[in-house]
Amino acid sequence: MRIDFKLVFFVLLFSITAFCQTEQLKWQKADISYEKENNFRHRDYSFQFNDAGEVVKKSLAMTYWFFISDVDGDNCPFRPSCSSFLIDAAKETNILQTSLMFFDRFTRDMNVFKRKNHYPRVKDGHYYDPPLNYTLSETKIQYIPASSVVKE
């Protein structure tokens, strides 16, 4: 049995060129988005005038959103995010304790080495650190082991 190399070469060449891209498709612009969706960021920019303290707290949070959070992007390793932590802490405590809790959280945000063994995780990989664990009320504090995964 003799193999005709010209015929095999022709079949291979035809099969390669038959399924390649045409020139029109090859050079078109590709519309690919590399942005990651932020489903957690639902911000409420409205004011509720219940008392003057809430207006101050909300304006501090909106200032943080505008000048730090939106410029820096989604780099907070914790959930709830730092701005949500500030608002939730303001609902639970007074403005002085809220400020101290926020600055404590902000400094813990920068400490990369101590995070792994101290905080539980959320499904998306962020560390779970709610403000209720820092309100100094034993009834509200929930101890969650660092090795567990939490539903946010």
N, CA, C and O atoms as a GROMACS GRO file, in nm:
protein
  608
    1MET      N    1   0.083  -0.117   0.000
    1MET     CA    2   0.000   0.000   0.000
    1MET      C    3   0.088   0.124   0.000
    1MET      O    4   0.173   0.143   0.087
    2ARG      N    5   0.065   0.204  -0.097
    2ARG     CA    6   0.147   0.321  -0.117
    2ARG      C    7   0.066   0.446  -0.078
    2ARG      O    8  -0.048   0.462  -0.121
    3ILE      N    9   0.127   0.535   0.003
    3ILE     CA   10   0.060   0.657   0.048
    3ILE      C   11   0.104   0.771  -0.043
    3ILE      O   12   0.223   0.794  -0.065
    4ASP      N   13   0.007   0.839  -0.092
    4ASP     CA   14   0.037   0.954  -0.177
    4ASP      C   15   0.054   1.077  -0.087
    4ASP      O   16  -0.043   1.128  -0.032
    5PHE      N   17   0.178   1.123  -0.071
    5PHE     CA   18   0.208   1.234   0.018
    5PHE      C   19   0.151   1.366  -0.032
    5PHE      O   20   0.122   1.455   0.048
    6LYS      N   21   0.135   1.378  -0.162
    6LYS     CA   22   0.075   1.501  -0.216
    6LYS      C   23  -0.071   1.512  -0.173
    6LYS      O   24  -0.119   1.620  -0.139
    7LEU      N   25  -0.142   1.400  -0.176
    7LEU     CA   26  -0.282   1.399  -0.136
    7LEU      C   27  -0.297   1.425   0.014
    7LEU      O   28  -0.388   1.499   0.054
    8VAL      N   29  -0.213   1.367   0.098
    8VAL     CA   30  -0.218   1.389   0.243
    8VAL      C   31  -0.185   1.534   0.274
    8VAL      O   32  -0.251   1.596   0.358
    9PHE      N   33  -0.084   1.589   0.208
    9PHE     CA   34  -0.048   1.729   0.228
    9PHE      C   35  -0.163   1.820   0.188
    9PHE      O   36  -0.191   1.917   0.258
   10PHE      N   37  -0.230   1.792   0.078
   10PHE     CA   38  -0.342   1.873   0.030
   10PHE      C   39  -0.458   1.866   0.130
   10PHE      O   40  -0.520   1.968   0.157
   11VAL      N   41  -0.490   1.749   0.183
   11VAL     CA   42  -0.599   1.734   0.279
   11VAL      C   43  -0.567   1.809   0.409
   11VAL      O   44  -0.654   1.878   0.463
   12LEU      N   45  -0.445   1.798   0.459
   12LEU     CA   46  -0.406   1.871   0.579
   12LEU      C   47  -0.411   2.022   0.557
   12LEU      O   48  -0.461   2.095   0.642
   13LEU      N   49  -0.359   2.067   0.446
   13LEU     CA   50  -0.359   2.210   0.416
   13LEU      C   51  -0.501   2.263   0.402
   13LEU      O   52  -0.531   2.372   0.449
   14PHE      N   53  -0.588   2.186   0.338
   14PHE     CA   54  -0.727   2.227   0.321
   14PHE      C   55  -0.799   2.232   0.455
   14PHE      O   56  -0.875   2.326   0.481
   15SER      N   57  -0.778   2.134   0.542
   15SER     CA   58  -0.846   2.130   0.671
   15SER      C   59  -0.799   2.244   0.763
   15SER      O   60  -0.878   2.296   0.841
   16ILE      N   61  -0.675   2.283   0.754
   16ILE     CA   62  -0.625   2.393   0.835
   16ILE      C   63  -0.680   2.526   0.787
   16ILE      O   64  -0.724   2.608   0.868
   17THR      N   65  -0.680   2.548   0.657
   17THR     CA   66  -0.724   2.677   0.604
   17THR      C   67  -0.876   2.690   0.597
   17THR      O   68  -0.927   2.802   0.591
   18ALA      N   69  -0.948   2.581   0.599
   18ALA     CA   70  -1.094   2.589   0.589
   18ALA      C   71  -1.157   2.644   0.716
   18ALA      O   72  -1.263   2.705   0.710
   19PHE      N   73  -1.093   2.622   0.832
   19PHE     CA   74  -1.154   2.662   0.958
   19PHE      C   75  -1.081   2.778   1.026
   19PHE      O   76  -1.101   2.802   1.145
   20CYS      N   77  -1.000   2.849   0.955
   20CYS     CA   78  -0.932   2.962   1.016
   20CYS      C   79  -1.021   3.086   1.010
   20CYS      O   80  -1.124   3.087   0.943
   21GLN      N   81  -0.980   3.189   1.081
   21GLN     CA   82  -1.058   3.313   1.084
   21GLN      C   83  -1.044   3.387   0.952
   21GLN      O   84  -0.940   3.381   0.886
   22THR      N   85  -1.148   3.456   0.918
   22THR     CA   86  -1.138   3.542   0.801
   22THR      C   87  -1.073   3.673   0.842
   22THR      O   88  -1.063   3.703   0.960
   23GLU      N   89  -1.031   3.748   0.747
   23GLU     CA   90  -0.963   3.874   0.775
   23GLU      C   91  -1.054   3.974   0.843
   23GLU      O   92  -1.008   4.056   0.922
   24GLN      N   93  -1.182   3.970   0.813
   24GLN     CA   94  -1.274   4.066   0.873
   24GLN      C   95  -1.293   4.039   1.022
   24GLN      O   96  -1.304   4.133   1.100
   25LEU      N   97  -1.298   3.914   1.061
   25LEU     CA   98  -1.319   3.882   1.201
   25LEU      C   99  -1.192   3.896   1.284
   25LEU      O  100  -1.199   3.927   1.403
   26LYS      N  101  -1.080   3.874   1.223
   26LYS     CA  102  -0.955   3.875   1.296
   26LYS      C  103  -0.922   4.012   1.353
   26LYS      O  104  -0.871   4.022   1.465
   27TRP      N  105  -0.950   4.118   1.281
   27TRP     CA  106  -0.905   4.251   1.321
   27TRP      C  107  -1.015   4.336   1.381
   27TRP      O  108  -0.996   4.457   1.396
   28GLN      N  109  -1.128   4.279   1.415
   28GLN     CA  110  -1.233   4.359   1.477
   28GLN      C  111  -1.200   4.386   1.623
   28GLN      O  112  -1.125   4.313   1.687
   29LYS      N  113  -1.260   4.493   1.673
   29LYS     CA  114  -1.241   4.529   1.813
   29LYS      C  115  -1.316   4.431   1.902
   29LYS      O  116  -1.433   4.401   1.878
   30ALA      N  117  -1.250   4.382   2.005
   30ALA     CA  118  -1.315   4.292   2.100
   30ALA      C  119  -1.368   4.374   2.217
   30ALA      O  120  -1.295   4.453   2.276
   31ASP      N  121  -1.494   4.356   2.251
   31ASP     CA  122  -1.556   4.427   2.363
   31ASP      C  123  -1.551   4.338   2.487
   31ASP      O  124  -1.648   4.270   2.521
   32ILE      N  125  -1.436   4.341   2.553
   32ILE     CA  126  -1.416   4.259   2.672
   32ILE      C  127  -1.408   4.352   2.792
   32ILE      O  128  -1.333   4.450   2.790
   33SER      N  129  -1.484   4.324   2.894
   33SER     CA  130  -1.481   4.404   3.016
   33SER      C  131  -1.408   4.326   3.124
   33SER      O  132  -1.442   4.211   3.154
   34TYR      N  133  -1.307   4.388   3.182
   34TYR     CA  134  -1.230   4.324   3.288
   34TYR      C  135  -1.270   4.374   3.426
   34TYR      O  136  -1.202   4.345   3.524
   35GLU      N  137  -1.381   4.448   3.434
   35GLU     CA  138  -1.426   4.500   3.561
   35GLU      C  139  -1.494   4.391   3.643
   35GLU      O  140  -1.566   4.306   3.590
   36LYS      N  141  -1.470   4.395   3.770
   36LYS     CA  142  -1.530   4.301   3.861
   36LYS      C  143  -1.657   4.365   3.918
   36LYS      O  144  -1.656   4.482   3.956
   37GLU      N  145  -1.765   4.289   3.923
   37GLU     CA  146  -1.890   4.344   3.973
   37GLU      C  147  -1.883   4.364   4.124
   37GLU      O  148  -1.831   4.280   4.197
   38ASN      N  149  -1.936   4.477   4.169
   38ASN     CA  150  -1.945   4.506   4.311
   38ASN      C  151  -2.091   4.498   4.352
   38ASN      O  152  -2.163   4.598   4.345
   39ASN      N  153  -2.133   4.382   4.394
   39ASN     CA  154  -2.272   4.366   4.434
   39ASN      C  155  -2.298   4.411   4.576
   39ASN      O  156  -2.414   4.429   4.613
   40PHE      N  157  -2.194   4.430   4.656
   40PHE     CA  158  -2.215   4.466   4.795
   40PHE      C  159  -2.237   4.616   4.811
   40PHE      O  160  -2.288   4.658   4.915
   41ARG      N  161  -2.200   4.696   4.713
   41ARG     CA  162  -2.200   4.840   4.728
   41ARG      C  163  -2.334   4.900   4.688
   41ARG      O  164  -2.354   4.941   4.574
   42HIS      N  165  -2.424   4.905   4.783
   42HIS     CA  166  -2.552   4.971   4.764
   42HIS      C  167  -2.557   5.086   4.863
   42HIS      O  168  -2.592   5.067   4.980
   43ARG      N  169  -2.523   5.202   4.818
   43ARG     CA  170  -2.509   5.316   4.909
   43ARG      C  171  -2.634   5.402   4.908
   43ARG      O  172  -2.695   5.427   4.804
   44ASP      N  173  -2.670   5.446   5.025
   44ASP     CA  174  -2.785   5.532   5.041
   44ASP      C  175  -2.736   5.673   5.070
   44ASP      O  176  -2.684   5.700   5.178
   45TYR      N  177  -2.751   5.763   4.973
   45TYR     CA  178  -2.702   5.900   4.988
   45TYR      C  179  -2.809   5.994   5.043
   45TYR      O  180  -2.788   6.115   5.044
   46SER      N  181  -2.921   5.942   5.087
   46SER     CA  182  -3.027   6.029   5.138
   46SER      C  183  -3.006   6.056   5.287
   46SER      O  184  -2.946   5.976   5.359
   47PHE      N  185  -3.055   6.171   5.330
   47PHE     CA  186  -3.049   6.208   5.470
   47PHE      C  187  -3.184   6.183   5.537
   47PHE      O  188  -3.289   6.209   5.478
   48GLN      N  189  -3.181   6.132   5.658
   48GLN     CA  190  -3.301   6.120   5.739
   48GLN      C  191  -3.280   6.207   5.862
   48GLN      O  192  -3.191   6.181   5.943
   49PHE      N  193  -3.361   6.309   5.875
   49PHE     CA  194  -3.341   6.408   5.980
   49PHE      C  195  -3.412   6.368   6.109
   49PHE      O  196  -3.503   6.438   6.153
   50ASN      N  197  -3.372   6.257   6.171
   50ASN     CA  198  -3.428   6.219   6.300
   50ASN      C  199  -3.365   6.300   6.412
   50ASN      O  200  -3.434   6.346   6.503
   51ASP      N  201  -3.234   6.316   6.406
   51ASP     CA  202  -3.165   6.401   6.501
   51ASP      C  203  -3.035   6.450   6.438
   51ASP      O  204  -2.994   6.403   6.332
   52ALA      N  205  -2.971   6.544   6.503
   52ALA     CA  206  -2.850   6.606   6.448
   52ALA      C  207  -2.734   6.508   6.445
   52ALA      O  208  -2.647   6.517   6.358
   53GLY      N  209  -2.731   6.414   6.539
   53GLY     CA  210  -2.623   6.316   6.542
   53GLY      C  211  -2.620   6.228   6.419
   53GLY      O  212  -2.512   6.196   6.368
   54GLU      N  213  -2.737   6.188   6.370
   54GLU     CA  214  -2.741   6.104   6.250
   54GLU      C  215  -2.698   6.180   6.126
   54GLU      O  216  -2.638   6.122   6.036
   55VAL      N  217  -2.727   6.309   6.121
   55VAL     CA  218  -2.684   6.390   6.008
   55VAL      C  219  -2.531   6.398   6.006
   55VAL      O  220  -2.470   6.390   5.900
   56VAL      N  221  -2.471   6.416   6.124
   56VAL     CA  222  -2.324   6.422   6.132
   56VAL      C  223  -2.263   6.287   6.093
   56VAL      O  224  -2.166   6.282   6.018
   57LYS      N  225  -2.320   6.178   6.144
   57LYS     CA  226  -2.269   6.046   6.113
   57LYS      C  227  -2.280   6.015   5.964
   57LYS      O  228  -2.186   5.962   5.904
   58LYS      N  229  -2.394   6.047   5.906
   58LYS     CA  230  -2.416   6.019   5.764
   58LYS      C  231  -2.325   6.106   5.677
   58LYS      O  232  -2.274   6.060   5.575
   59SER      N  233  -2.304   6.232   5.716
   59SER     CA  234  -2.214   6.316   5.636
   59SER      C  235  -2.069   6.270   5.647
   59SER      O  236  -1.993   6.284   5.552
   60LEU      N  237  -2.030   6.216   5.764
   60LEU     CA  238  -1.896   6.159   5.774
   60LEU      C  239  -1.881   6.037   5.682
   60LEU      O  240  -1.779   6.020   5.616
   61ALA      N  241  -1.983   5.954   5.680
   61ALA     CA  242  -1.977   5.835   5.594
   61ALA      C  243  -1.973   5.875   5.446
   61ALA      O  244  -1.896   5.817   5.369
   62MET      N  245  -2.055   5.971   5.407
   62MET     CA  246  -2.055   6.013   5.266
   62MET      C  247  -1.924   6.080   5.228
   62MET      O  248  -1.878   6.067   5.114
   63THR      N  249  -1.862   6.153   5.320
   63THR     CA  250  -1.730   6.211   5.295
   63THR      C  251  -1.627   6.101   5.274
   63THR      O  252  -1.543   6.109   5.184
   64TYR      N  253  -1.633   5.999   5.358
   64TYR     CA  254  -1.541   5.885   5.341
   64TYR      C  255  -1.564   5.817   5.206
   64TYR      O  256  -1.468   5.783   5.138
   65TRP      N  257  -1.689   5.797   5.167
   65TRP     CA  258  -1.719   5.735   5.037
   65TRP      C  259  -1.660   5.816   4.923
   65TRP      O  260  -1.596   5.761   4.834
   66PHE      N  261  -1.682   5.947   4.928
   66PHE     CA  262  -1.642   6.031   4.816
   66PHE      C  263  -1.491   6.047   4.806
   66PHE      O  264  -1.435   6.037   4.697
   67PHE      N  265  -1.424   6.071   4.919
   67PHE     CA  266  -1.281   6.103   4.914
   67PHE      C  267  -1.189   5.982   4.926
   67PHE      O  268  -1.076   5.986   4.877
   68ILE      N  269  -1.232   5.875   4.988
   68ILE     CA  270  -1.142   5.761   5.010
   68ILE      C  271  -1.189   5.637   4.937
   68ILE      O  272  -1.115   5.580   4.857
   69SER      N  273  -1.311   5.594   4.964
   69SER     CA  274  -1.357   5.465   4.914
   69SER      C  275  -1.371   5.461   4.762
   69SER      O  276  -1.326   5.366   4.699
   70ASP      N  277  -1.431   5.563   4.703
   70ASP     CA  278  -1.449   5.564   4.558
   70ASP      C  279  -1.317   5.584   4.484
   70ASP      O  280  -1.300   5.534   4.373
   71VAL      N  281  -1.225   5.656   4.544
   71VAL     CA  282  -1.095   5.679   4.480
   71VAL      C  283  -1.006   5.555   4.492
   71VAL      O  284  -0.938   5.518   4.397
   72ASP      N  285  -1.008   5.492   4.608
   72ASP     CA  286  -0.924   5.377   4.633
   72ASP      C  287  -0.977   5.250   4.568
   72ASP      O  288  -0.898   5.160   4.536
   73GLY      N  289  -1.106   5.240   4.548
   73GLY     CA  290  -1.164   5.122   4.486
   73GLY      C  291  -1.202   5.018   4.590
   73GLY      O  292  -1.202   5.045   4.710
   74ASP      N  293  -1.232   4.899   4.543
   74ASP     CA  294  -1.275   4.791   4.631
   74ASP      C  295  -1.153   4.716   4.682
   74ASP      O  296  -1.124   4.605   4.638
   75ASN      N  297  -1.083   4.777   4.776
   75ASN     CA  298  -0.963   4.715   4.831
   75ASN      C  299  -0.978   4.674   4.976
   75ASN      O  300  -0.882   4.626   5.037
   76CYS      N  301  -1.095   4.691   5.033
   76CYS     CA  302  -1.116   4.656   5.173
   76CYS      C  303  -1.125   4.504   5.184
   76CYS      O  304  -1.211   4.443   5.119
   77PRO      N  305  -1.040   4.441   5.264
   77PRO     CA  306  -1.041   4.295   5.276
   77PRO      C  307  -1.153   4.243   5.366
   77PRO      O  308  -1.171   4.122   5.377
   78PHE      N  309  -1.227   4.333   5.430
   78PHE     CA  310  -1.330   4.292   5.524
   78PHE      C  311  -1.469   4.309   5.466
   78PHE      O  312  -1.491   4.389   5.375
   79ARG      N  313  -1.562   4.232   5.521
   79ARG     CA  314  -1.705   4.251   5.496
   79ARG      C  315  -1.772   4.255   5.630
   79ARG      O  316  -1.750   4.165   5.711
   80PRO      N  317  -1.851   4.352   5.659
   80PRO     CA  318  -1.890   4.466   5.577
   80PRO      C  319  -1.771   4.557   5.550
   80PRO      O  320  -1.675   4.560   5.627
   81SER      N  321  -1.779   4.631   5.441
   81SER     CA  322  -1.668   4.719   5.403
   81SER      C  323  -1.648   4.826   5.510
   81SER      O  324  -1.732   4.841   5.599
   82CYS      N  325  -1.539   4.899   5.500
   82CYS     CA  326  -1.506   4.996   5.604
   82CYS      C  327  -1.612   5.105   5.616
   82CYS      O  328  -1.644   5.148   5.727
   83SER      N  329  -1.668   5.150   5.505
   83SER     CA  330  -1.771   5.254   5.513
   83SER      C  331  -1.901   5.198   5.572
   83SER      O  332  -1.968   5.267   5.649
   84SER      N  333  -1.935   5.076   5.537
   84SER     CA  334  -2.054   5.013   5.597
   84SER      C  335  -2.032   4.987   5.745
   84SER      O  336  -2.125   4.997   5.825
   85PHE      N  337  -1.910   4.955   5.782
   85PHE     CA  338  -1.874   4.937   5.923
   85PHE      C  339  -1.897   5.067   5.998
   85PHE      O  340  -1.949   5.066   6.110
   86LEU      N  341  -1.858   5.180   5.939
   86LEU     CA  342  -1.875   5.311   6.002
   86LEU      C  343  -2.023   5.342   6.024
   86LEU      O  344  -2.061   5.388   6.132
   87ILE      N  345  -2.106   5.316   5.924
   87ILE     CA  346  -2.249   5.345   5.937
   87ILE      C  347  -2.315   5.253   6.038
   87ILE      O  348  -2.394   5.298   6.120
   88ASP      N  349  -2.282   5.124   6.033
   88ASP     CA  350  -2.341   5.029   6.128
   88ASP      C  351  -2.295   5.058   6.271
   88ASP      O  352  -2.374   5.045   6.365
   89ALA      N  353  -2.170   5.096   6.288
   89ALA     CA  354  -2.121   5.131   6.422
   89ALA      C  355  -2.188   5.258   6.473
   89ALA      O  356  -2.214   5.270   6.593
   90ALA      N  357  -2.218   5.351   6.384
   90ALA     CA  358  -2.286   5.474   6.425
   90ALA      C  359  -2.429   5.445   6.469
   90ALA      O  360  -2.482   5.515   6.556
   91LYS      N  361  -2.491   5.344   6.411
   91LYS     CA  362  -2.627   5.308   6.453
   91LYS      C  363  -2.627   5.243   6.591
   91LYS      O  364  -2.725   5.256   6.665
   92GLU      N  365  -2.520   5.174   6.626
   92GLU     CA  366  -2.514   5.100   6.752
   92GLU      C  367  -2.459   5.182   6.869
   92GLU      O  368  -2.497   5.158   6.983
   93THR      N  369  -2.371   5.277   6.841
   93THR     CA  370  -2.302   5.347   6.950
   93THR      C  371  -2.309   5.498   6.929
   93THR      O  372  -2.380   5.546   6.841
   94ASN      N  373  -2.234   5.571   7.010
   94ASN     CA  374  -2.227   5.717   6.996
   94ASN      C  375  -2.115   5.756   6.900
   94ASN      O  376  -2.041   5.670   6.853
   95ILE      N  377  -2.103   5.884   6.870
   95ILE     CA  378  -2.008   5.930   6.767
   95ILE      C  379  -1.862   5.912   6.811
   95ILE      O  380  -1.777   5.883   6.727
   96LEU      N  381  -1.832   5.927   6.940
   96LEU     CA  382  -1.695   5.909   6.987
   96LEU      C  383  -1.653   5.762   6.976
   96LEU      O  384  -1.546   5.732   6.925
   97GLN      N  385  -1.737   5.673   7.023
   97GLN     CA  386  -1.705   5.530   7.014
   97GLN      C  387  -1.703   5.484   6.869
   97GLN      O  388  -1.622   5.398   6.832
   98THR      N  389  -1.790   5.539   6.786
   98THR     CA  390  -1.790   5.507   6.643
   98THR      C  391  -1.658   5.546   6.578
   98THR      O  392  -1.601   5.469   6.501
   99SER      N  393  -1.609   5.664   6.610
   99SER     CA  394  -1.481   5.710   6.553
   99SER      C  395  -1.367   5.620   6.596
   99SER      O  396  -1.282   5.584   6.515
  100LEU      N  397  -1.365   5.583   6.724
  100LEU     CA  398  -1.258   5.495   6.772
  100LEU      C  399  -1.266   5.357   6.707
  100LEU      O  400  -1.165   5.299   6.670
  101MET      N  401  -1.389   5.306   6.695
  101MET     CA  402  -1.406   5.174   6.631
  101MET      C  403  -1.362   5.179   6.485
  101MET      O  404  -1.299   5.085   6.436
  102PHE      N  405  -1.396   5.288   6.414
  102PHE     CA  406  -1.359   5.299   6.272
  102PHE      C  407  -1.208   5.308   6.255
  102PHE      O  408  -1.152   5.240   6.169
  103PHE      N  409  -1.141   5.390   6.335
  103PHE     CA  410  -0.996   5.402   6.320
  103PHE      C  411  -0.924   5.274   6.360
  103PHE      O  412  -0.820   5.240   6.304
  104ASP      N  413  -0.980   5.202   6.458
  104ASP     CA  414  -0.925   5.072   6.492
  104ASP      C  415  -0.940   4.976   6.375
  104ASP      O  416  -0.846   4.902   6.342
  105ARG      N  417  -1.054   4.976   6.312
  105ARG     CA  418  -1.080   4.889   6.196
  105ARG      C  419  -0.990   4.927   6.080
  105ARG      O  420  -0.938   4.841   6.010
  106PHE      N  421  -0.973   5.057   6.059
  106PHE     CA  422  -0.891   5.105   5.948
  106PHE      C  423  -0.745   5.064   5.966
  106PHE      O  424  -0.678   5.032   5.868
  107THR      N  425  -0.696   5.064   6.089
  107THR     CA  426  -0.558   5.020   6.112
  107THR      C  427  -0.546   4.869   6.100
  107THR      O  428  -0.442   4.820   6.056
  108ARG      N  429  -0.650   4.794   6.137
  108ARG     CA  430  -0.648   4.649   6.119
  108ARG      C  431  -0.655   4.613   5.972
  108ARG      O  432  -0.608   4.507   5.931
  109ASP      N  433  -0.714   4.700   5.892
  109ASP     CA  434  -0.723   4.678   5.748
  109ASP      C  435  -0.584   4.673   5.685
  109ASP      O  436  -0.562   4.600   5.588
  110MET      N  437  -0.491   4.748   5.740
  110MET     CA  438  -0.357   4.756   5.683
  110MET      C  439  -0.264   4.646   5.734
  110MET      O  440  -0.158   4.624   5.674
  111ASN      N  441  -0.300   4.576   5.841
  111ASN     CA  442  -0.214   4.474   5.898
  111ASN      C  443  -0.240   4.341   5.827
  111ASN      O  444  -0.334   4.269   5.860
  112VAL      N  445  -0.156   4.309   5.732
  112VAL     CA  446  -0.175   4.192   5.647
  112VAL      C  447  -0.145   4.062   5.720
  112VAL      O  448  -0.209   3.960   5.693
  113PHE      N  449  -0.051   4.063   5.811
  113PHE     CA  450  -0.001   3.939   5.870
  113PHE      C  451  -0.092   3.879   5.976
  113PHE      O  452  -0.089   3.758   5.996
  114LYS      N  453  -0.172   3.959   6.044
  114LYS     CA  454  -0.254   3.908   6.153
  114LYS      C  455  -0.394   3.867   6.110
  114LYS      O  456  -0.470   3.816   6.192
  115ARG      N  457  -0.431   3.888   5.987
  115ARG     CA  458  -0.568   3.861   5.944
  115ARG      C  459  -0.601   3.713   5.935
  115ARG      O  460  -0.711   3.673   5.974
  116LYS      N  461  -0.512   3.632   5.888
  116LYS     CA  462  -0.543   3.493   5.853
  116LYS      C  463  -0.598   3.412   5.969
  116LYS      O  464  -0.694   3.337   5.951
  117ASN      N  465  -0.541   3.424   6.084
  117ASN     CA  466  -0.579   3.337   6.195
  117ASN      C  467  -0.677   3.402   6.293
  117ASN      O  468  -0.707   3.342   6.397
  118HIS      N  469  -0.727   3.522   6.262
  118HIS     CA  470  -0.812   3.592   6.358
  118HIS      C  471  -0.956   3.613   6.313
  118HIS      O  472  -1.043   3.634   6.397
  119TYR      N  473  -0.982   3.608   6.184
  119TYR     CA  474  -1.116   3.641   6.135
  119TYR      C  475  -1.174   3.527   6.052
  119TYR      O  476  -1.102   3.461   5.977
  120PRO      N  477  -1.304   3.503   6.066
  120PRO     CA  478  -1.369   3.407   5.976
  120PRO      C  479  -1.384   3.466   5.837
  120PRO      O  480  -1.368   3.587   5.819
  121ARG      N  481  -1.413   3.384   5.741
  121ARG     CA  482  -1.424   3.428   5.602
  121ARG      C  483  -1.570   3.431   5.557
  121ARG      O  484  -1.655   3.361   5.611
  122VAL      N  485  -1.594   3.515   5.456
  122VAL     CA  486  -1.721   3.515   5.384
  122VAL      C  487  -1.697   3.432   5.258
  122VAL      O  488  -1.582   3.410   5.221
  123LYS      N  489  -1.802   3.385   5.193
  123LYS     CA  490  -1.787   3.297   5.077
  123LYS      C  491  -1.698   3.355   4.968
  123LYS      O  492  -1.626   3.280   4.901
  124ASP      N  493  -1.701   3.488   4.948
  124ASP     CA  494  -1.620   3.547   4.841
  124ASP      C  495  -1.474   3.567   4.879
  124ASP      O  496  -1.397   3.621   4.800
  125GLY      N  497  -1.433   3.525   5.000
  125GLY     CA  498  -1.293   3.530   5.039
  125GLY      C  499  -1.256   3.645   5.130
  125GLY      O  500  -1.144   3.648   5.181
  126HIS      N  501  -1.346   3.738   5.153
  126HIS     CA  502  -1.317   3.850   5.243
  126HIS      C  503  -1.330   3.805   5.388
  126HIS      O  504  -1.392   3.703   5.418
  127TYR      N  505  -1.269   3.882   5.477
  127TYR     CA  506  -1.275   3.851   5.620
  127TYR      C  507  -1.402   3.912   5.678
  127TYR      O  508  -1.442   4.023   5.640
  128TYR      N  509  -1.466   3.841   5.770
  128TYR     CA  510  -1.590   3.887   5.832
  128TYR      C  511  -1.558   3.953   5.965
  128TYR      O  512  -1.502   3.890   6.054
  129ASP      N  513  -1.595   4.081   5.977
  129ASP     CA  514  -1.564   4.158   6.097
  129ASP      C  515  -1.677   4.259   6.121
  129ASP      O  516  -1.663   4.375   6.081
  130PRO      N  517  -1.788   4.219   6.185
  130PRO     CA  518  -1.900   4.309   6.205
  130PRO      C  519  -1.876   4.406   6.321
  130PRO      O  520  -1.800   4.374   6.413
  131PRO      N  521  -1.939   4.523   6.318
  131PRO     CA  522  -1.920   4.619   6.427
  131PRO      C  523  -1.985   4.576   6.558
  131PRO      O  524  -1.950   4.629   6.664
  132LEU      N  525  -2.077   4.482   6.555
  132LEU     CA  526  -2.141   4.437   6.679
  132LEU      C  527  -2.042   4.370   6.774
  132LEU      O  528  -2.066   4.365   6.894
  133ASN      N  529  -1.932   4.318   6.720
  133ASN     CA  530  -1.832   4.253   6.804
  133ASN      C  531  -1.746   4.352   6.881
  133ASN      O  532  -1.661   4.312   6.961
  134TYR      N  533  -1.766   4.482   6.859
  134TYR     CA  534  -1.684   4.585   6.924
  134TYR      C  535  -1.768   4.684   7.003
  134TYR      O  536  -1.718   4.791   7.039
  135THR      N  537  -1.892   4.652   7.031
  135THR     CA  538  -1.980   4.746   7.100
  135THR      C  539  -1.971   4.737   7.252
  135THR      O  540  -2.038   4.814   7.320
  136LEU      N  541  -1.891   4.648   7.307
  136LEU     CA  542  -1.871   4.629   7.450
  136LEU      C  543  -1.998   4.583   7.521
  136LEU      O  544  -2.016   4.609   7.640
  137SER      N  545  -2.084   4.516   7.449
  137SER     CA  546  -2.203   4.457   7.506
  137SER      C  547  -2.195   4.306   7.487
  137SER      O  548  -2.192   4.257   7.374
  138GLU      N  549  -2.191   4.233   7.597
  138GLU     CA  550  -2.171   4.088   7.589
  138GLU      C  551  -2.286   4.017   7.518
  138GLU      O  552  -2.266   3.910   7.461
  139THR      N  553  -2.404   4.074   7.520
  139THR     CA  554  -2.518   4.009   7.455
  139THR      C  555  -2.512   4.020   7.304
  139THR      O  556  -2.569   3.936   7.235
  140LYS      N  557  -2.444   4.120   7.251
  140LYS     CA  558  -2.438   4.140   7.106
  140LYS      C  559  -2.316   4.075   7.041
  140LYS      O  560  -2.318   4.049   6.921
  141ILE      N  561  -2.212   4.048   7.118
  141ILE     CA  562  -2.090   3.992   7.062
  141ILE      C  563  -2.111   3.845   7.027
  141ILE      O  564  -2.161   3.768   7.109
  142GLN      N  565  -2.073   3.808   6.906
  142GLN     CA  566  -2.083   3.671   6.861
  142GLN      C  567  -1.943   3.620   6.828
  142GLN      O  568  -1.876   3.673   6.740
  143TYR      N  569  -1.898   3.519   6.900
  143TYR     CA  570  -1.768   3.462   6.869
  143TYR      C  571  -1.785   3.360   6.757
  143TYR      O  572  -1.862   3.265   6.768
  144ILE      N  573  -1.712   3.382   6.649
  144ILE     CA  574  -1.712   3.291   6.535
  144ILE      C  575  -1.569   3.245   6.514
  144ILE      O  576  -1.480   3.329   6.498
  145PRO      N  577  -1.543   3.116   6.513
  145PRO     CA  578  -1.405   3.068   6.494
  145PRO      C  579  -1.348   3.113   6.360
  145PRO      O  580  -1.420   3.127   6.261
  146ALA      N  581  -1.218   3.135   6.358
  146ALA     CA  582  -1.152   3.188   6.238
  146ALA      C  583  -1.153   3.088   6.123
  146ALA      O  584  -1.138   3.128   6.008
  147SER      N  585  -1.170   2.963   6.150
  147SER     CA  586  -1.166   2.862   6.044
  147SER      C  587  -1.301   2.845   5.974
  147SER      O  588  -1.310   2.766   5.880
  148SER      N  589  -1.404   2.915   6.017
  148SER     CA  590  -1.538   2.894   5.960
  148SER      C  591  -1.568   2.993   5.848
  148SER      O  592  -1.504   3.098   5.836
  149VAL      N  593  -1.667   2.957   5.766
  149VAL     CA  594  -1.715   3.042   5.657
  149VAL      C  595  -1.853   3.095   5.697
  149VAL      O  596  -1.940   3.018   5.738
  150VAL      N  597  -1.873   3.226   5.684
  150VAL     CA  598  -1.992   3.291   5.733
  150VAL      C  599  -2.079   3.338   5.617
  150VAL      O  600  -2.028   3.381   5.514
  151LYS      N  601  -2.210   3.328   5.633
  151LYS     CA  602  -2.302   3.391   5.538
  151LYS      C  603  -2.318   3.535   5.581
  151LYS      O  604  -2.352   3.562   5.696
  152GLU      N  605  -2.295   3.628   5.490
  152GLU     CA  606  -2.299   3.770   5.526
  152GLU      C  607  -2.439   3.819   5.545
  152GLU      O  608  -2.459   3.936   5.575
   0.00000   0.00000   0.00000
